[in-house]
Every structure is written in C-alpha cells, then in structure tokens.
C-alpha cells in the first residue's frame, strides 16, 4: 500500500478527474503538479490518481508527460484508462501496465483465448 493508511482524506493523495462529461484540462494537471513539488507529510509517497486517461486533453497530456519524465522519487502516479490503446504511446512508454480483471477478460476475449490457455 503506497500510503500506509486508508486513502479517504489522506494528505498525500490527490485525484485528477473530469467534471461530468468534460475533459481533464491543463489547469487541472498543473494544479496537482504544484502539489507534487513537496515531499510527503505522512506516507512514504505522494500519490496522484489520474483518470480516466482517455479524457485527458492534448495539453494536459503534454504537461503530464513532462512530469512523468521528471518525477521525484517520492511520487507515484496511478493513471487509469479503459485500456492501453486509449493512451498516447509516449505516456504508455513511461508506465508500468497492470490489467484489472474486467480489462484482462476483455483482452482475452478479443484474442479468442479459451480453455486451458485462458486459465
């Protein structure tokens, strides 16, 4: 666990998400990046949860990319999306991908994987 405590109200956790059907804009990402300049107050890491990734505006993606390249060692970014194909290659190349069960099942279905191979 990155925070060492429940996430609700944790001072070292921030979320960047769109309002309603809008995109995640550059100002949303810049605001949280100001917060990332400071070391964690209670946990080992400062954690930023961003997503859905496919809702990042082009400008927000550019700012996020720069921050991923220059992230201090106390930062952890969790970027979620419907699938890796919904993110720019430059963002994906700087991430460690983890599939959740629904996404993995859909991935196997798309490729026609069945039976023993699926297990």
C-alpha positions as CSV (number, residue, x, y, z in Angstrom):
1,X,0.0,0.0,0.0
2,X,1.6,3.3,-1.1
3,X,0.0,5.5,1.6
4,X,0.2,3.1,4.5
5,X,-3.3,4.1,5.6
6,X,-6.8,4.3,4.1
7,X,-7.0,6.8,1.2
8,X,-10.0,8.7,2.4
9,X,-8.8,12.2,3.2
10,X,-5.2,11.3,3.2
11,X,-2.9,14.4,2.9
12,X,-0.5,12.6,0.5
13,X,-3.2,11.7,-2.0
14,X,-4.7,13.8,-4.8
15,X,-7.1,12.8,-7.6
16,X,-7.4,14.4,-11.0
17,X,-10.7,13.6,-12.7
18,X,-13.0,15.3,-15.1
19,X,-16.2,17.1,-14.1
20,X,-19.1,15.3,-15.7
21,X,-18.5,14.8,-19.4
22,X,-15.7,17.3,-19.8
23,X,-12.0,16.6,-20.4
24,X,-9.3,16.8,-17.8
25,X,-7.7,20.1,-18.7
26,X,-4.2,21.5,-18.5
27,X,-5.2,23.6,-15.4
28,X,-6.3,20.5,-13.5
29,X,-3.0,18.8,-14.1
30,X,-0.9,21.9,-13.4
31,X,-2.7,22.4,-10.1
32,X,-1.9,19.0,-8.9
33,X,1.7,19.3,-10.1
34,X,2.2,22.3,-7.8
35,X,1.2,20.0,-5.0
36,X,3.8,17.3,-6.1
37,X,6.7,19.7,-5.5
38,X,6.5,19.0,-1.8
39,X,7.6,15.8,-0.1
40,X,5.0,13.6,1.6
41,X,3.8,14.6,5.0
42,X,2.6,11.2,6.4
43,X,3.3,8.5,3.9
44,X,6.4,7.3,2.1
45,X,5.0,8.5,-1.2
46,X,2.7,11.2,-2.6
47,X,0.2,9.6,-4.8
48,X,-1.7,11.2,-7.7
49,X,-4.6,9.2,-9.2
50,X,-5.4,10.4,-12.7
51,X,-8.2,9.3,-15.0
52,X,-9.8,8.2,-17.0
53,X,-6.7,8.7,-19.1
54,X,-8.7,8.9,-22.3
55,X,-10.3,12.0,-21.0
56,X,-7.0,14.0,-20.8
57,X,-6.9,16.9,-23.1
58,X,-3.9,17.2,-25.5
59,X,-2.4,20.0,-23.4
60,X,-3.0,18.1,-20.1
61,X,-1.3,15.1,-21.7
62,X,1.8,17.1,-22.6
63,X,2.1,18.5,-19.1
64,X,1.6,15.1,-17.5
65,X,4.3,13.6,-19.8
66,X,6.8,16.1,-18.7
67,X,6.0,15.5,-15.0
68,X,6.3,11.7,-15.5
69,X,9.8,12.2,-17.0
70,X,11.0,14.3,-14.1
71,X,9.1,12.8,-11.2
72,X,10.9,12.9,-7.8
73,X,11.4,9.6,-6.2
74,X,8.6,10.2,-3.6
75,X,5.9,10.5,-6.3
76,X,3.7,7.7,-7.6
77,X,1.2,8.3,-10.4
78,X,-1.7,6.0,-10.9
79,X,-3.2,6.5,-14.3
80,X,-6.3,4.5,-15.2
81,X,-8.0,4.1,-18.6
82,X,-10.3,1.6,-20.3
83,X,-7.2,0.1,-22.0
84,X,-3.7,1.0,-23.0
85,X,-4.8,1.7,-26.6
86,X,-6.7,4.8,-25.2
87,X,-3.4,6.4,-24.1
88,X,-0.7,8.0,-26.2
89,X,2.3,5.9,-26.9
90,X,4.6,8.4,-25.1
91,X,2.5,8.1,-21.9
92,X,2.3,4.3,-22.1
93,X,6.1,4.0,-22.6
94,X,6.6,5.7,-19.2
95,X,4.1,3.5,-17.3
96,X,4.0,0.0,-15.8
97,X,0.8,-1.5,-17.1
98,X,-1.4,-3.5,-14.7
99,X,-4.6,-5.1,-16.0
100,X,-7.6,-5.4,-13.8
101,X,-9.8,-8.5,-14.1
102,X,-12.5,-7.0,-16.4
103,X,-10.0,-5.5,-18.7
104,X,-8.0,-8.7,-18.8
105,X,-11.1,-10.8,-19.6
106,X,-12.0,-8.4,-22.4
107,X,-8.4,-8.6,-23.7
108,X,-8.5,-12.4,-23.8
109,X,-12.0,-12.4,-25.4
110,X,-10.8,-10.1,-28.2
111,X,-7.9,-12.5,-29.0
112,X,-10.1,-15.6,-28.9
113,X,-8.2,-17.2,-26.0
114,X,-10.2,-20.1,-24.5
115,X,-9.9,-23.2,-22.2
116,X,-6.5,-24.2,-20.7
117,X,-4.7,-21.4,-22.4
118,X,-7.1,-18.9,-20.8
119,X,-6.6,-20.3,-17.3
